[in-house]
Amino acid sequence: MDAGYKLYRADLSADSFVPYHTHDEDEVILVLDGRVKMIVEETEVVIDEGHLLYVEARAIHCAKSLDENPASLVLGFRAKAA
């Protein structure tokens, strides 16, 4: 069954920062290891291991690994409707 998502793995080194950016697709971020601080629009959220965050298309957001530890993520992007 095709859920309509493309999945990618991202590994963030300790204290790494992903600058503010947007996507044309909805995004789901699942933290496999570590902790990540996300700022989506003007809301700050900490995502712990095993939790996920949904980011709507075109929402400006950034990410930072926390606690001076690396973090591993799965990023899911919802495919655009045909």
N, CA, C and O atoms as CSV, one atom per row, in Angstrom:
chain,resi,resn,atom,element,x,y,z
A,1,MET,N,N,0.844,-1.184,0.000
A,1,MET,CA,C,0.000,0.000,0.000
A,1,MET,C,C,0.881,1.235,0.000
A,1,MET,O,O,1.783,1.343,0.830
A,2,ASP,N,N,0.646,2.154,-0.897
A,2,ASP,CA,C,1.418,3.383,-1.012
A,2,ASP,C,C,0.766,4.456,-0.151
A,2,ASP,O,O,-0.344,4.903,-0.437
A,3,ALA,N,N,1.463,4.865,0.902
A,3,ALA,CA,C,0.938,5.891,1.799
A,3,ALA,C,C,1.172,7.290,1.257
A,3,ALA,O,O,0.713,8.265,1.852
A,4,GLY,N,N,1.875,7.405,0.144
A,4,GLY,CA,C,2.101,8.705,-0.467
A,4,GLY,C,C,3.231,9.508,0.139
A,4,GLY,O,O,3.293,10.721,-0.062
A,5,TYR,N,N,4.134,8.867,0.878
A,5,TYR,CA,C,5.275,9.562,1.474
A,5,TYR,C,C,6.577,9.037,0.891
A,5,TYR,O,O,6.703,7.853,0.579
A,6,LYS,N,N,7.548,9.943,0.750
A,6,LYS,CA,C,8.921,9.559,0.439
A,6,LYS,C,C,9.695,9.722,1.732
A,6,LYS,O,O,9.586,10.752,2.397
A,7,LEU,N,N,10.485,8.704,2.098
A,7,LEU,CA,C,11.197,8.697,3.362
A,7,LEU,C,C,12.697,8.860,3.161
A,7,LEU,O,O,13.275,8.306,2.226
A,8,TYR,N,N,13.316,9.626,4.050
A,8,TYR,CA,C,14.753,9.868,4.025
A,8,TYR,C,C,15.280,9.789,5.442
A,8,TYR,O,O,14.556,10.093,6.390
A,9,ARG,N,N,16.521,9.388,5.600
A,9,ARG,CA,C,17.173,9.401,6.911
A,9,ARG,C,C,18.120,10.585,6.957
A,9,ARG,O,O,18.816,10.882,5.986
A,10,ALA,N,N,18.135,11.261,8.105
A,10,ALA,CA,C,19.050,12.383,8.316
A,10,ALA,C,C,19.745,12.183,9.650
A,10,ALA,O,O,19.098,11.921,10.664
A,11,ASP,N,N,21.057,12.308,9.647
A,11,ASP,CA,C,21.843,12.208,10.872
A,11,ASP,C,C,22.445,13.576,11.160
A,11,ASP,O,O,23.208,14.120,10.362
A,12,LEU,N,N,22.084,14.119,12.322
A,12,LEU,CA,C,22.598,15.429,12.730
A,12,LEU,C,C,23.730,15.220,13.716
A,12,LEU,O,O,23.565,14.507,14.706
A,13,SER,N,N,24.876,15.829,13.463
A,13,SER,CA,C,25.985,15.742,14.408
A,13,SER,C,C,25.661,16.570,15.649
A,13,SER,O,O,24.732,17.378,15.648
A,14,ALA,N,N,26.440,16.354,16.702
A,14,ALA,CA,C,26.224,17.088,17.952
A,14,ALA,C,C,26.266,18.594,17.691
A,14,ALA,O,O,27.136,19.092,16.976
A,15,ASP,N,N,25.320,19.296,18.278
A,15,ASP,CA,C,25.217,20.759,18.168
A,15,ASP,C,C,25.049,21.256,16.736
A,15,ASP,O,O,25.363,22.412,16.451
A,16,SER,N,N,24.564,20.415,15.833
A,16,SER,CA,C,24.364,20.895,14.470
A,16,SER,C,C,23.054,21.686,14.375
A,16,SER,O,O,22.137,21.499,15.174
A,17,PHE,N,N,22.994,22.559,13.391
A,17,PHE,CA,C,21.841,23.433,13.179
A,17,PHE,C,C,21.439,23.362,11.714
A,17,PHE,O,O,22.280,23.517,10.828
A,18,VAL,N,N,20.162,23.131,11.457
A,18,VAL,CA,C,19.608,23.148,10.097
A,18,VAL,C,C,18.900,24.492,9.951
A,18,VAL,O,O,17.908,24.733,10.639
A,19,PRO,N,N,19.382,25.375,9.074
A,19,PRO,CA,C,18.821,26.726,8.961
A,19,PRO,C,C,17.343,26.723,8.561
A,19,PRO,O,O,16.811,25.732,8.062
A,20,TYR,N,N,16.711,27.856,8.797
A,20,TYR,CA,C,15.313,28.035,8.411
A,20,TYR,C,C,15.127,27.727,6.927
A,20,TYR,O,O,15.923,28.142,6.084
A,21,HIS,N,N,14.052,26.987,6.629
A,21,HIS,CA,C,13.740,26.629,5.247
A,21,HIS,C,C,12.270,26.221,5.164
A,21,HIS,O,O,11.588,26.108,6.183
A,22,THR,N,N,11.797,26.004,3.950
A,22,THR,CA,C,10.430,25.532,3.722
A,22,THR,C,C,10.463,24.409,2.691
A,22,THR,O,O,11.472,24.185,2.023
A,23,HIS,N,N,9.333,23.708,2.579
A,23,HIS,CA,C,9.145,22.676,1.558
A,23,HIS,C,C,7.770,22.884,0.930
A,23,HIS,O,O,6.868,23.433,1.563
A,24,ASP,N,N,7.619,22.449,-0.297
A,24,ASP,CA,C,6.316,22.510,-0.967
A,24,ASP,C,C,5.401,21.376,-0.522
A,24,ASP,O,O,4.204,21.400,-0.807
A,25,GLU,N,N,5.958,20.369,0.184
A,25,GLU,CA,C,5.184,19.214,0.639
A,25,GLU,C,C,5.056,19.241,2.161
A,25,GLU,O,O,5.869,19.855,2.853
A,26,ASP,N,N,4.016,18.563,2.675
A,26,ASP,CA,C,3.924,18.324,4.113
A,26,ASP,C,C,5.106,17.444,4.517
A,26,ASP,O,O,5.596,16.643,3.720
A,27,GLU,N,N,5.559,17.602,5.766
A,27,GLU,CA,C,6.703,16.830,6.251
A,27,GLU,C,C,6.384,16.236,7.619
A,27,GLU,O,O,5.771,16.892,8.461
A,28,VAL,N,N,6.801,14.994,7.835
A,28,VAL,CA,C,6.718,14.353,9.138
A,28,VAL,C,C,8.145,14.026,9.561
A,28,VAL,O,O,8.906,13.433,8.796
A,29,ILE,N,N,8.506,14.418,10.795
A,29,ILE,CA,C,9.851,14.210,11.311
A,29,ILE,C,C,9.762,13.259,12.498
A,29,ILE,O,O,9.097,13.560,13.489
A,30,LEU,N,N,10.430,12.108,12.399
A,30,LEU,CA,C,10.469,11.113,13.467
A,30,LEU,C,C,11.884,11.057,14.019
A,30,LEU,O,O,12.836,10.872,13.261
A,31,VAL,N,N,12.033,11.215,15.323
A,31,VAL,CA,C,13.351,11.152,15.956
A,31,VAL,C,C,13.635,9.703,16.355
A,31,VAL,O,O,12.938,9.131,17.193
A,32,LEU,N,N,14.662,9.122,15.747
A,32,LEU,CA,C,15.069,7.749,16.062
A,32,LEU,C,C,15.976,7.710,17.282
A,32,LEU,O,O,15.811,6.860,18.157
A,33,ASP,N,N,16.929,8.626,17.340
A,33,ASP,CA,C,17.894,8.722,18.438
A,33,ASP,C,C,18.119,10.191,18.755
A,33,ASP,O,O,18.089,11.038,17.863
A,34,GLY,N,N,18.346,10.491,20.038
A,34,GLY,CA,C,18.661,11.850,20.441
A,34,GLY,C,C,17.425,12.704,20.685
A,34,GLY,O,O,16.308,12.204,20.815
A,35,ARG,N,N,17.666,13.996,20.741
A,35,ARG,CA,C,16.601,14.989,20.931
A,35,ARG,C,C,16.849,16.129,19.972
A,35,ARG,O,O,17.997,16.471,19.687
A,36,VAL,N,N,15.772,16.723,19.469
A,36,VAL,CA,C,15.876,17.793,18.485
A,36,VAL,C,C,14.949,18.935,18.892
A,36,VAL,O,O,13.801,18.708,19.274
A,37,LYS,N,N,15.452,20.146,18.808
A,37,LYS,CA,C,14.608,21.321,18.987
A,37,LYS,C,C,14.224,21.829,17.611
A,37,LYS,O,O,15.086,22.071,16.767
A,38,MET,N,N,12.930,21.990,17.388
A,38,MET,CA,C,12.415,22.523,16.129
A,38,MET,C,C,11.726,23.851,16.415
A,38,MET,O,O,11.070,24.010,17.444
A,39,ILE,N,N,11.876,24.792,15.507
A,39,ILE,CA,C,11.067,25.999,15.532
A,39,ILE,C,C,10.279,25.992,14.237
A,39,ILE,O,O,10.849,26.042,13.147
A,40,VAL,N,N,8.954,25.930,14.368
A,40,VAL,CA,C,8.051,25.918,13.218
A,40,VAL,C,C,7.219,27.193,13.298
A,40,VAL,O,O,6.473,27.417,14.251
A,41,GLU,N,N,7.373,28.032,12.254
A,41,GLU,CA,C,6.784,29.368,12.292
A,41,GLU,C,C,7.328,30.043,13.557
A,41,GLU,O,O,8.523,30.334,13.599
A,42,GLU,N,N,6.540,30.299,14.559
A,42,GLU,CA,C,7.040,30.942,15.780
A,42,GLU,C,C,6.921,30.032,17.005
A,42,GLU,O,O,7.055,30.495,18.138
A,43,THR,N,N,6.671,28.739,16.781
A,43,THR,CA,C,6.484,27.802,17.880
A,43,THR,C,C,7.712,26.910,18.042
A,43,THR,O,O,8.157,26.274,17.086
A,44,GLU,N,N,8.257,26.868,19.260
A,44,GLU,CA,C,9.415,26.030,19.567
A,44,GLU,C,C,8.933,24.722,20.189
A,44,GLU,O,O,8.113,24.723,21.107
A,45,VAL,N,N,9.455,23.603,19.673
A,45,VAL,CA,C,9.056,22.280,20.143
A,45,VAL,C,C,10.310,21.424,20.297
A,45,VAL,O,O,11.195,21.456,19.443
A,46,VAL,N,N,10.387,20.654,21.392
A,46,VAL,CA,C,11.456,19.679,21.569
A,46,VAL,C,C,10.866,18.302,21.275
A,46,VAL,O,O,9.849,17.913,21.851
A,47,ILE,N,N,11.517,17.573,20.371
A,47,ILE,CA,C,11.061,16.237,19.992
A,47,ILE,C,C,12.041,15.224,20.577
A,47,ILE,O,O,13.235,15.247,20.278
A,48,ASP,N,N,11.518,14.345,21.405
A,48,ASP,CA,C,12.334,13.302,22.024
A,48,ASP,C,C,12.347,12.049,21.149
A,48,ASP,O,O,11.519,11.888,20.252
A,49,GLU,N,N,13.298,11.177,21.431
A,49,GLU,CA,C,13.421,9.892,20.739
A,49,GLU,C,C,12.077,9.155,20.736
A,49,GLU,O,O,11.429,9.021,21.774
A,50,GLY,N,N,11.674,8.684,19.560
A,50,GLY,CA,C,10.431,7.939,19.419
A,50,GLY,C,C,9.210,8.794,19.144
A,50,GLY,O,O,8.120,8.263,18.934
A,51,HIS,N,N,9.372,10.106,19.142
A,51,HIS,CA,C,8.246,11.003,18.873
A,51,HIS,C,C,8.387,11.621,17.492
A,51,HIS,O,O,9.454,11.595,16.880
A,52,LEU,N,N,7.268,12.184,17.016
A,52,LEU,CA,C,7.306,12.799,15.692
A,52,LEU,C,C,6.615,14.139,15.704
A,52,LEU,O,O,5.882,14.481,16.631
A,53,LEU,N,N,6.871,14.893,14.642
A,53,LEU,CA,C,6.293,16.222,14.456
A,53,LEU,C,C,5.821,16.337,13.020
A,53,LEU,O,O,6.523,15.934,12.092
A,54,TYR,N,N,4.632,16.889,12.839
A,54,TYR,CA,C,4.072,17.158,11.510
A,54,TYR,C,C,4.293,18.622,11.191
A,54,TYR,O,O,3.981,19.490,12.006
A,55,VAL,N,N,4.832,18.908,10.005
A,55,VAL,CA,C,5.065,20.282,9.552
A,55,VAL,C,C,4.308,20.473,8.248
A,55,VAL,O,O,4.548,19.766,7.269
A,56,GLU,N,N,3.392,21.435,8.244
A,56,GLU,CA,C,2.602,21.698,7.035
A,56,GLU,C,C,3.481,22.258,5.921
A,56,GLU,O,O,4.507,22.888,6.175
A,57,ALA,N,N,3.061,22.017,4.700
A,57,ALA,CA,C,3.761,22.557,3.533
A,57,ALA,C,C,3.905,24.072,3.663
A,57,ALA,O,O,2.990,24.759,4.118
A,58,ARG,N,N,5.040,24.566,3.266
A,58,ARG,CA,C,5.388,25.983,3.225
A,58,ARG,C,C,5.518,26.648,4.598
A,58,ARG,O,O,5.629,27.872,4.675
A,59,ALA,N,N,5.506,25.865,5.686
A,59,ALA,CA,C,5.752,26.426,7.020
A,59,ALA,C,C,7.265,26.576,7.204
A,59,ALA,O,O,8.007,25.610,7.026
A,60,ILE,N,N,7.713,27.748,7.550
A,60,ILE,CA,C,9.147,27.958,7.746
A,60,ILE,C,C,9.563,27.282,9.051
A,60,ILE,O,O,8.889,27.413,10.072
A,61,HIS,N,N,10.685,26.554,9.004
A,61,HIS,CA,C,11.134,25.808,10.165
A,61,HIS,C,C,12.646,25.603,10.148
A,61,HIS,O,O,13.295,25.705,9.106
A,62,CYS,N,N,13.195,25.309,11.344
A,62,CYS,CA,C,14.617,24.997,11.491
A,62,CYS,C,C,14.745,23.911,12.550
A,62,CYS,O,O,13.776,23.589,13.238
A,63,ALA,N,N,15.942,23.347,12.680
A,63,ALA,CA,C,16.155,22.259,13.639
A,63,ALA,C,C,17.549,22.363,14.236
A,63,ALA,O,O,18.482,22.857,13.603
A,64,LYS,N,N,17.670,21.874,15.498
A,64,LYS,CA,C,18.967,21.824,16.167
A,64,LYS,C,C,19.006,20.582,17.046
A,64,LYS,O,O,18.060,20.311,17.786
A,65,SER,N,N,20.101,19.825,16.967
A,65,SER,CA,C,20.269,18.698,17.889
A,65,SER,C,C,20.534,19.261,19.283
A,65,SER,O,O,21.160,20.312,19.428
A,66,LEU,N,N,20.054,18.555,20.308
A,66,LEU,CA,C,20.175,19.044,21.679
A,66,LEU,C,C,21.143,18.200,22.499
A,66,LEU,O,O,21.554,17.115,22.088
A,67,ASP,N,N,21.490,18.721,23.653
A,67,ASP,CA,C,22.283,17.996,24.649
A,67,ASP,C,C,23.670,17.614,24.151
A,67,ASP,O,O,24.256,16.657,24.657
A,68,GLU,N,N,24.198,18.321,23.193
A,68,GLU,CA,C,25.531,18.046,22.657
A,68,GLU,C,C,25.685,16.601,22.178
A,68,GLU,O,O,26.783,16.044,22.201
A,69,ASN,N,N,24.581,16.005,21.749
A,69,ASN,CA,C,24.590,14.640,21.221
A,69,ASN,C,C,24.083,14.639,19.789
A,69,ASN,O,O,23.297,15.509,19.413
A,70,PRO,N,N,24.520,13.671,18.977
A,70,PRO,CA,C,23.964,13.563,17.625
A,70,PRO,C,C,22.505,13.107,17.692
A,70,PRO,O,O,22.039,12.608,18.716
A,71,ALA,N,N,21.807,13.290,16.588
A,71,ALA,CA,C,20.415,12.852,16.490
A,71,ALA,C,C,20.209,12.196,15.131
A,71,ALA,O,O,20.784,12.625,14.131
A,72,SER,N,N,19.393,11.164,15.103
A,72,SER,CA,C,19.039,10.482,13.850
A,72,SER,C,C,17.546,10.647,13.638
A,72,SER,O,O,16.746,10.446,14.552
A,73,LEU,N,N,17.183,11.018,12.413
A,73,LEU,CA,C,15.792,11.316,12.078
A,73,LEU,C,C,15.359,10.550,10.849
A,73,LEU,O,O,16.179,10.174,10.010
A,74,VAL,N,N,14.059,10.321,10.752
A,74,VAL,CA,C,13.437,9.916,9.495
A,74,VAL,C,C,12.559,11.084,9.063
A,74,VAL,O,O,11.727,11.564,9.833
A,75,LEU,N,N,12.749,11.531,7.842
A,75,LEU,CA,C,11.964,12.620,7.271
A,75,LEU,C,C,11.020,12.038,6.236
A,75,LEU,O,O,11.454,11.342,5.319
A,76,GLY,N,N,9.752,12.315,6.375
A,76,GLY,CA,C,8.756,11.849,5.423
A,76,GLY,C,C,8.099,13.016,4.748
A,76,GLY,O,O,7.601,13.924,5.414
A,77,PHE,N,N,8.088,13.009,3.418
A,77,PHE,CA,C,7.466,14.076,2.649
A,77,PHE,C,C,6.274,13.507,1.901
A,77,PHE,O,O,6.400,12.525,1.170
A,78,ARG,N,N,5.124,14.123,2.087
A,78,ARG,CA,C,3.920,13.662,1.399
A,78,ARG,C,C,3.989,14.069,-0.063
A,78,ARG,O,O,4.221,15.233,-0.390
A,79,ALA,N,N,3.785,13.094,-0.932
A,79,ALA,CA,C,3.810,13.352,-2.372
A,79,ALA,C,C,2.682,14.291,-2.750
A,79,ALA,O,O,1.596,14.238,-2.173
A,80,LYS,N,N,2.942,15.145,-3.714
A,80,LYS,CA,C,1.922,16.065,-4.205
A,80,LYS,C,C,0.827,15.288,-4.915
A,80,LYS,O,O,1.093,14.291,-5.587
A,81,ALA,N,N,-0.401,15.751,-4.759
A,81,ALA,CA,C,-1.534,15.102,-5.442
A,81,ALA,C,C,-1.404,15.301,-6.944
A,81,ALA,O,O,-1.025,16.373,-7.416
A,82,ALA,N,N,-1.728,14.244,-7.687
A,82,ALA,CA,C,-1.613,14.309,-9.155
A,82,ALA,C,C,-2.802,14.995,-9.759
A,82,ALA,O,O,-2.877,15.139,-10.980
